Structures are given as C-alpha cells and as structure tokens.
Amino acid sequence: MEVKFRGFYSKADVYHAVFLANRPPARKTRMRTGIAAIALVVYVAYVVYSAYKAHSPVLEMQSLGSHILILILLGVFLWYPKLISWITALKIWRAPTFHKEFSGMISEAGIQYDGKKTIITWQQIARNQSTEDMIVLLTSNGILSFFPRGFFRSAGDWQRAIQTVEGELSKIQ
C-alpha cells in the first residue's frame, strides 16, 4: 500500500516535530524533576542553615546574585531537553530547504521523497511518535522525517499512512 504526501511545513510543524522527536521518556522526565527538586530543597536548607549559624538574614544583598545564579542553573537543568529541542528546531526552520514543498510516498518499502534516489527504510527508524496530527520518525543516524496531517489529501490517506507506519515498524520490533 502506497500513500502519497505533499505539502509545505509551517514553523509550528517543525517545532512540534522536533519536540516530539526529542521528548524524553516519562521516567527520565520524572527523574530530572526529582533531582531538581532535591537539589532545590538541599540548597534552600543549606542557605537557611548557614544564615542561622552566622546570625545573618537569609537573603543578604551580597549573596543574592549567587542565589539567582543557582536558581537559573537549576532551571536550565530542568528545562534542558526543551531548550535543546527549541534550538534544534530554530536551526532546522532557518534552513532554506524547509520552506519548499515536500512530496513523496510512504510504502511498505519505506519513505521515498520525490527527487531523492534513496529511500528511508523501516529498519533505519530508531524512534517514532504519532499524534492525532503528526507522524514523526527519527533514524538512527539523526534524519528526521515528519508528516503533518495536512500533507495527505484525505482522512483516509492519513489513516492509511498511520497504519502503514505502525504496521511496518511493528514487523521489525
């Protein structure tokens, strides 16, 4: 079964696809959040204990800068995956090729873009995410292929594309 696709990417499509492709598993997100929370509690306890021991106010003007720096570093640690995804999406969107029309077909053999001689086979796909409006595929060597729902002529084509992707990927797992 072959399903043809054709369309232009929007900035929102690129950002959404990159965020989906780079989204860490829920377990890692919970672990990152837990580590940040523990670090924050330990830091606040240390600051309060140090202030109590030195008989000084908790938030002195001399140390306010270091407190802000620590909070910024904790925020960067917590939001690092989203920050990296945002930077990657920005780089991708700035590439002139992403402002041209993309077309091709999805089949049992893989993904074939018009004008390209190579085909992305299902065995090359390392990660995949499907939502109600986007299919995102990432190869083991970092090639990102994503297909917004608007790339397909009809709801039937969209459903066949999802079935083809899920069916072919389930065969190799």
C-alpha positions in Angstrom: 0.0 0.0 0.0 1.4 3.4 -1.0 0.3 6.7 0.4 1.3 9.9 -1.3 2.1 13.1 0.6 2.6 16.7 -0.4 2.8 19.9 1.4 4.7 22.8 3.0 6.0 22.8 6.6 4.9 25.6 8.9 7.1 26.9 11.6 4.8 25.3 14.2 5.1 21.9 12.3 8.9 22.0 12.6 8.9 22.9 16.3 6.2 20.3 17.1 8.0 17.6 15.3 11.4 18.3 16.9 9.8 18.4 20.4 8.1 15.1 19.7 11.3 13.5 18.4 13.4 14.7 21.3 10.9 14.2 24.1 12.5 12.1 26.8 10.6 9.2 28.2 8.3 10.0 31.2 10.6 8.1 33.5 13.5 10.3 32.6 11.4 13.5 33.0 10.2 12.4 36.4 13.8 11.6 37.4 15.1 15.0 36.1 12.3 16.8 38.0 13.0 14.8 41.2 16.7 15.6 41.0 16.0 19.3 40.5 13.5 19.3 43.5 16.0 17.6 45.8 18.8 20.0 44.7 16.5 22.9 45.4 15.5 21.6 48.8 19.1 20.9 49.8 20.2 24.4 48.6 17.4 26.2 50.5 18.2 24.1 53.6 21.9 25.0 53.3 21.2 28.7 52.8 18.8 28.8 55.8 21.2 26.8 58.0 24.2 28.9 57.0 22.3 32.1 57.7 21.0 30.8 61.1 24.5 29.7 62.1 26.1 33.1 61.1 23.2 35.0 62.7 22.6 36.9 59.5 19.5 37.4 57.3 18.7 34.6 54.9 18.8 36.9 51.8 21.7 39.2 52.1 22.4 41.6 49.2 26.0 40.2 48.8 24.7 36.7 48.2 21.6 37.5 46.2 23.5 37.1 42.9 24.7 33.6 43.7 21.2 32.6 44.8 19.8 33.8 41.5 22.6 32.0 39.6 21.9 28.8 41.4 18.2 29.0 40.6 18.9 29.8 36.9 21.2 26.7 36.7 18.5 24.6 38.3 16.0 25.9 35.7 18.4 25.2 32.9 18.9 21.7 34.2 15.2 21.1 34.5 14.3 22.6 31.0 17.4 21.4 29.2 15.6 18.9 26.9 13.1 21.6 25.8 15.8 24.2 25.4 17.9 21.9 23.1 14.8 21.0 21.1 13.9 24.7 20.7 17.5 25.5 19.5 17.4 22.5 17.1 14.0 23.5 15.7 15.2 27.0 15.2 18.2 25.8 13.2 16.0 23.5 11.1 13.5 26.2 10.4 16.2 28.6 9.2 17.4 26.1 6.5 16.1 27.2 3.1 15.1 23.7 2.1 12.3 23.6 4.8 10.5 26.4 3.0 10.0 24.4 -0.2 7.3 21.9 -0.9 7.9 18.3 0.2 6.3 15.4 -1.5 6.8 11.7 -1.9 5.2 8.4 -0.7 5.1 6.1 2.3 5.0 2.5 1.4 5.9 -1.0 2.8 9.5 -0.4 1.5 9.9 2.9 3.5 9.7 6.6 2.8 10.6 8.0 -0.6 10.9 11.7 -1.1 10.3 13.0 -4.7 13.6 14.0 -6.3 15.7 11.8 -4.0 17.2 8.5 -5.1 17.5 7.0 -1.6 14.7 5.5 0.4 14.5 5.6 4.2 13.7 2.0 5.1 11.8 1.0 8.2 14.9 -0.8 9.6 16.6 2.6 9.8 13.9 4.1 12.1 15.1 4.4 15.7 12.3 6.4 17.2 8.7 7.2 16.2 6.0 9.3 17.6 2.4 9.6 16.3 -0.1 12.1 17.5 -3.5 12.9 16.1 -2.0 15.5 13.7 1.6 14.4 13.1 3.8 11.4 12.4 7.4 11.8 13.5 10.2 9.4 12.5 13.8 9.6 13.5 16.5 7.4 12.0 19.5 6.1 14.0 21.8 8.5 12.1 19.6 11.5 13.0 17.5 12.0 9.9 14.1 13.5 11.0 11.1 12.8 8.8 7.7 14.2 9.9 4.4 14.3 8.2 1.7 16.7 9.4 -1.9 15.6 8.7 -2.3 18.3 6.1 0.3 16.6 3.9 -2.4 14.0 3.0 -5.3 14.6 0.6 -7.9 13.0 2.7 -8.7 11.5 6.1 -8.4 8.0 4.5 -4.9 8.7 3.2 -3.9 10.0 6.7 -5.3 6.7 8.3 -3.5 4.6 5.7 -0.3 6.4 6.4 -0.6 5.8 10.2 -1.5 2.1 9.6 1.5 1.7 7.2 3.9 3.3 9.7 2.7 1.4 12.7 2.4 -1.9 10.7 5.8 -1.8 9.2 7.5 -0.7 12.5 5.8 -3.4 14.4 7.2 -6.0 12.0 10.8 -5.1 12.8 10.4 -4.8 16.6 
